Amino acid sequence: MTRKRILTGDRPTYDSFHLGNYVGSLRNRVKLQDEYEMFIPIVDLHALTTYFDKTKQIEGNIRGLMLGYLSVGLDPEKVTFFIQSKVPEVLELAYFLSVLTPRPLIARQPALKEKLDQGFQDTVGLFYYPVLMAADILLVRANLVPVGKDQKAHVEYARDIAIKFNNTYGEVFPIPEPLIGEVPTLPGTDGQAKMGKSSGNAIFLTDSAEEVRKKVMGMYTDPARIHGDEPGDVENNPVFIYLDAFASQAGNKRHVTRTEQYKERYRKGTVKDVEVKEFLVEVLEEFLEPIRQRRTEFEKQPELINKILKEGTAKARKEAQQTLDLVRKAMKMEYF
């Protein structure tokens, strides 16, 4: 039985992942790689929409993301990693999809307004983003696309354009489904709703033990709790949200039990913030240290990273060419 395909990628606008990326995406990818045929493009063409003036950094960021994938347990024997721009067929497919796309539909995309409100330039490339993303998905004929809720609209567009293509020219594409994981969004260490790479509120998978301790000990907790002998809020407290996310990660039941004990004591006002934070440092170190060790080993093998990307890109391009053959045949554009 043929396994269903998943496509999920990342823009190389950074060179390391943080705990929020792990909880929101990477953990699920590691789990799904055994069940699905997984394609992970590093989407450097998408990065250009907001990163066009920092192209010198992209190569280093690509290597950093690959080290991140491998260090958390994504297996190149199970996952096809590739560089988007090295599969030029994606641009050809994007053009074919664009001629079927009403301009007002793209103009209404919520993500476009959000980016413009953030001060990004109103370029054709930024406007075209959903079409290129649909081409990414359809190029490998993906069945499932893991995304956050804020990206669901892009997958819905890919679904709509696949249906329109199939209805116009004949069945070529499976209709992709968004796969939205039921995972919590980690707040930043400053208590903000979301951890962000540029917000100064993230704990990175590459942080040293000293950096992790410093960030944890400075974390926001319950602002209404002035003294350790006062009852405190557990549910909206970032320290406990992190403990819930990572205490069971290594399969350590003792950590889970201690987390529940600390929650009970915190609600009663019988434990100080610093003691709970010390425990969180212990939990995070148990999770992060193996990741650091694996990354260190992979950093010693730069040729392995090149080999994985070259082989994955070759495989993705072969799939892409097969898809384009089907597209041209369906569109009656095989002239000789």
C-alpha positions as CSV (number, residue, x, y, z in Angstrom):
1,M,0.0,0.0,0.0
2,T,1.4,3.4,-1.0
3,R,1.9,5.7,1.9
4,K,0.4,9.2,1.9
5,R,2.7,12.1,1.3
6,I,3.4,15.0,3.6
7,L,5.0,18.3,2.6
8,T,6.2,20.7,5.3
9,G,9.0,23.3,5.0
10,D,10.8,26.2,6.5
11,R,12.1,29.5,5.3
12,P,15.9,29.9,5.8
13,T,15.6,33.3,7.5
14,Y,17.2,31.9,10.7
15,D,19.7,29.2,11.5
16,S,18.3,27.5,14.5
17,F,15.0,26.4,16.0
18,H,13.6,27.3,19.3
19,L,11.4,25.4,21.8
20,G,8.2,26.8,20.3
21,N,9.2,25.4,16.8
22,Y,9.8,22.0,18.4
23,V,6.5,21.9,20.2
24,G,4.6,23.4,17.3
25,S,6.1,21.5,14.4
26,L,9.3,19.5,14.8
27,R,8.0,17.0,17.4
28,N,5.1,16.2,15.1
29,R,7.4,15.7,12.1
30,V,9.6,13.3,14.0
31,K,6.5,11.3,14.9
32,L,4.9,11.3,11.4
33,Q,8.1,10.4,9.5
34,D,7.4,6.7,10.3
35,E,3.9,6.8,9.0
36,Y,4.1,9.0,5.9
37,E,6.4,9.7,3.0
38,M,7.7,13.1,4.1
39,F,9.1,15.9,1.9
40,I,10.8,18.8,3.7
41,P,11.8,21.7,1.4
42,I,14.0,24.5,2.7
43,V,12.0,27.2,0.8
44,D,14.6,29.8,0.0
45,L,12.5,31.4,-2.8
46,H,9.9,32.2,-0.2
47,A,12.6,33.7,2.0
48,L,13.3,36.2,-0.7
49,T,9.9,37.8,-0.3
50,T,11.0,39.4,3.0
51,Y,14.7,38.6,3.0
52,F,15.8,39.8,-0.4
53,D,18.6,42.1,0.9
54,K,20.2,39.4,3.1
55,T,20.9,36.7,0.6
56,K,24.5,36.2,1.9
57,Q,23.0,34.7,5.1
58,I,20.8,32.2,3.4
59,E,23.4,29.5,2.7
60,G,24.5,29.5,6.4
61,N,20.9,29.4,7.5
62,I,20.2,26.4,5.2
63,R,23.0,24.5,6.9
64,G,21.7,25.5,10.3
65,L,18.2,24.3,9.6
66,M,19.6,21.0,8.3
67,L,21.6,20.6,11.5
68,G,18.4,21.3,13.5
69,Y,16.4,18.7,11.6
70,L,19.0,16.0,12.1
71,S,19.6,16.8,15.8
72,V,16.0,16.4,16.8
73,G,15.7,13.0,15.1
74,L,14.5,13.5,11.6
75,D,16.0,10.7,9.5
76,P,17.2,11.3,5.9
77,E,16.4,7.6,5.3
78,K,12.8,8.5,5.9
79,V,12.5,12.1,4.9
80,T,13.4,13.8,1.6
81,F,15.1,17.1,2.3
82,F,15.6,19.5,-0.6
83,I,16.3,23.1,-1.5
84,Q,13.3,24.8,-3.2
85,S,15.3,26.9,-5.7
86,K,17.2,23.8,-6.9
87,V,13.9,22.4,-8.2
88,P,13.0,25.0,-10.8
89,E,10.0,23.0,-11.9
90,V,8.2,24.7,-9.0
91,L,8.3,28.0,-10.8
92,E,6.9,26.5,-14.0
93,L,4.0,24.9,-12.1
94,A,3.4,28.1,-10.2
95,Y,2.9,29.9,-13.6
96,F,0.4,27.3,-14.7
97,L,-1.5,27.7,-11.5
98,S,-1.4,31.5,-11.7
99,V,-3.3,31.6,-15.0
100,L,-6.2,29.8,-13.2
101,T,-6.1,32.2,-10.2
102,P,-8.3,35.3,-10.0
103,R,-6.2,38.3,-8.9
104,P,-8.8,39.5,-6.4
105,L,-8.6,36.2,-4.6
106,I,-4.9,36.6,-3.9
107,A,-5.4,40.2,-3.0
108,R,-7.7,39.2,-0.1
109,Q,-5.2,36.9,1.5
110,P,-4.9,37.7,5.3
111,A,-1.2,37.0,5.4
112,L,-0.5,39.7,2.8
113,K,-2.1,42.5,4.9
114,E,-0.3,41.2,8.0
115,K,3.1,41.4,6.2
116,L,2.4,44.9,4.8
117,D,1.3,46.1,8.3
118,Q,4.7,44.8,9.6
119,G,6.4,47.1,7.1
120,F,7.5,44.7,4.4
121,Q,7.6,46.0,0.8
122,D,4.6,45.4,-1.3
123,T,6.3,43.4,-4.1
124,V,4.9,41.1,-6.7
125,G,6.8,38.3,-5.0
126,L,5.1,38.8,-1.7
127,F,1.7,39.1,-3.4
128,Y,2.5,35.8,-5.3
129,Y,3.3,33.9,-2.2
130,P,0.2,31.7,-2.0
131,V,0.6,30.6,-5.6
132,L,4.2,29.5,-5.1
133,M,3.2,27.8,-1.9
134,A,0.4,25.9,-3.7
135,A,3.0,24.9,-6.3
136,D,5.3,23.6,-3.5
137,I,2.5,21.4,-2.2
138,L,1.2,20.2,-5.6
139,L,4.6,19.6,-7.2
140,V,5.2,16.5,-5.1
141,R,1.4,15.7,-5.0
142,A,1.2,15.9,-1.3
143,N,-1.8,14.6,0.6
144,L,-1.3,16.4,3.9
145,V,0.3,19.7,4.8
146,P,1.1,20.3,8.5
147,V,0.5,24.0,9.2
148,G,-0.3,26.4,12.0
149,K,-3.7,27.9,12.1
150,D,-2.3,31.1,10.6
151,Q,-1.2,29.2,7.5
152,K,-4.4,27.2,6.9
153,A,-5.7,29.7,4.3
154,H,-2.7,29.0,2.1
155,V,-3.5,25.2,2.1
156,E,-7.2,26.0,1.4
157,Y,-6.1,28.0,-1.7
158,A,-3.9,25.0,-2.8
159,R,-6.9,22.8,-2.4
160,D,-9.1,25.1,-4.4
161,I,-6.6,25.5,-7.2
162,A,-6.0,21.8,-7.4
163,I,-9.8,21.2,-7.7
164,K,-10.0,23.9,-10.4
165,F,-7.1,22.4,-12.3
166,N,-8.5,18.9,-12.1
167,N,-12.0,20.1,-13.2
168,T,-10.5,22.1,-16.1
169,Y,-7.9,19.7,-17.5
170,G,-8.5,16.3,-15.8
171,E,-7.4,14.5,-12.7
172,V,-3.7,15.2,-11.9
173,F,-3.5,16.4,-8.3
174,P,-4.6,14.8,-5.1
175,I,-6.5,17.3,-3.0
176,P,-4.3,18.3,-0.1
177,E,-5.6,18.5,3.4
178,P,-4.3,20.8,6.2
179,L,-3.0,18.9,9.2
180,I,-3.2,21.2,12.2
181,G,-1.6,19.7,15.2
182,E,-3.3,19.9,18.6
183,V,-0.3,21.3,20.3
184,P,0.0,24.3,22.6
185,T,1.7,27.5,21.5
186,L,4.6,28.2,23.8
187,P,4.5,31.7,25.2
188,G,7.7,33.7,25.2
189,T,9.9,33.8,28.3
190,D,8.7,37.3,28.7
191,G,5.0,36.2,29.0
192,Q,4.1,37.3,25.5
193,A,1.6,35.1,23.7
194,K,4.1,33.6,21.3
195,M,7.8,32.8,21.4
196,G,9.5,34.5,18.5
197,K,13.0,34.4,16.9
198,S,13.3,38.1,16.7
199,S,11.4,39.0,19.9
200,G,14.2,38.2,22.4
201,N,11.9,35.9,24.2
202,A,13.0,32.5,22.9
203,I,15.0,29.5,24.2
204,F,16.8,28.0,21.3
205,L,17.8,24.3,20.8
206,T,21.3,25.6,20.3
207,D,21.5,27.5,23.6
208,S,24.2,26.4,26.0
209,A,23.3,25.2,29.5
210,E,24.3,28.5,30.9
211,E,22.1,30.4,28.4
212,V,19.1,28.2,29.2
213,R,19.6,28.7,32.9
214,K,19.8,32.5,32.5
215,K,16.7,32.7,30.4
216,V,14.7,30.4,32.6
217,M,15.7,32.2,35.8
218,G,14.5,35.4,34.3
219,M,11.2,34.1,33.0
220,Y,7.9,35.7,33.6
221,T,5.6,33.8,36.1
222,D,2.5,35.1,37.9
223,P,2.8,38.9,38.2
224,A,0.1,39.0,40.9
225,R,2.3,36.7,43.1
226,I,4.8,38.8,45.1
227,H,6.0,36.3,47.7
228,G,6.6,32.6,47.6
229,D,4.0,32.0,50.4
230,E,1.1,33.3,48.3
231,P,-1.1,31.1,46.1
232,G,-0.3,31.5,42.4
233,D,-1.7,30.9,39.0
234,V,-0.5,27.7,37.3
235,E,-2.6,27.6,34.1
236,N,-1.4,30.9,32.6
237,N,2.1,30.7,34.0
238,P,4.8,30.2,31.3
239,V,7.0,28.1,33.6
240,F,4.3,25.5,34.1
241,I,3.3,25.6,30.4
242,Y,6.9,24.7,29.6
243,L,6.9,22.0,32.2
244,D,3.7,20.5,30.7
245,A,5.3,20.6,27.3
246,F,8.6,19.0,28.2
247,A,8.3,17.0,31.4
248,S,7.2,13.9,29.6
249,Q,9.4,14.4,26.5
250,A,12.1,12.0,27.6
251,G,9.6,9.5,28.9
252,N,10.5,10.5,32.5
253,K,7.5,9.7,34.7
254,R,9.3,11.2,37.7
255,H,9.3,14.6,36.0
256,V,5.6,14.4,35.3
257,T,4.9,13.5,38.9
258,R,7.1,16.3,40.2
259,T,5.4,18.8,37.9
260,E,2.0,17.9,39.3
261,Q,3.4,18.2,42.8
262,Y,4.8,21.6,42.1
263,K,1.5,22.7,40.6
264,E,-0.3,21.7,43.8
265,R,2.2,23.5,46.0
266,Y,2.2,26.6,43.8
267,R,-1.6,26.9,44.0
268,K,-1.3,26.6,47.8
269,G,1.6,29.1,48.0
270,T,4.1,26.6,49.5
271,V,6.8,26.8,46.9
272,K,8.9,29.7,45.6
273,D,9.2,30.6,41.9
274,V,13.0,30.0,42.0
275,E,12.5,26.4,43.1
276,V,10.1,25.7,40.2
277,K,12.5,27.4,37.8
278,E,15.3,25.2,39.0
279,F,13.2,22.2,38.2
280,L,12.4,23.6,34.7
281,V,16.1,24.0,34.1
282,E,16.6,20.3,35.0
283,V,13.8,19.2,32.7
284,L,15.0,21.3,29.8
285,E,18.6,20.2,30.1
286,E,17.5,16.5,30.0
287,F,15.7,17.3,26.8
288,L,18.3,19.6,25.2
289,E,21.6,17.9,26.0
290,P,21.1,14.9,23.6
291,I,20.1,17.4,20.9
292,R,23.2,19.4,21.4
293,Q,25.4,16.3,21.3
294,R,23.8,15.1,18.0
295,R,24.2,18.5,16.5
296,T,27.9,18.6,17.5
297,E,28.5,15.3,15.8
298,F,26.7,16.4,12.6
299,E,28.6,19.7,12.6
300,K,31.8,17.6,12.1
301,Q,30.3,16.1,8.9
302,P,29.7,19.0,6.5
303,E,29.9,16.6,3.5
304,L,27.1,14.5,5.0
305,I,24.8,17.6,5.0
306,N,25.7,18.3,1.4
307,K,25.1,14.6,0.4
308,I,21.6,14.6,2.1
309,L,20.6,17.8,0.4
310,K,21.9,16.8,-3.0
311,E,20.3,13.3,-2.9
312,G,17.0,14.7,-1.6
313,T,16.9,17.5,-4.2
314,A,17.6,15.0,-7.0
315,K,14.7,12.9,-5.7
316,A,12.4,15.9,-5.4
317,R,13.3,17.1,-8.8
318,K,12.5,13.7,-10.3
319,E,9.1,13.8,-8.7
320,A,8.6,17.3,-9.9
321,Q,9.4,16.4,-13.5
322,Q,6.9,13.6,-13.4
323,T,4.3,16.0,-12.1
324,L,5.1,18.5,-14.8
325,D,4.8,15.8,-17.5
326,L,1.3,15.0,-16.1
327,V,0.4,18.7,-16.1
328,R,1.5,19.3,-19.7
329,K,-0.2,16.2,-20.9
330,A,-3.5,17.2,-19.2
331,M,-3.2,20.7,-20.6
332,K,-2.5,19.3,-24.1
333,M,0.8,21.2,-24.2
334,E,2.9,18.3,-25.6
335,Y,3.5,19.6,-29.1
336,F,6.2,17.2,-30.2
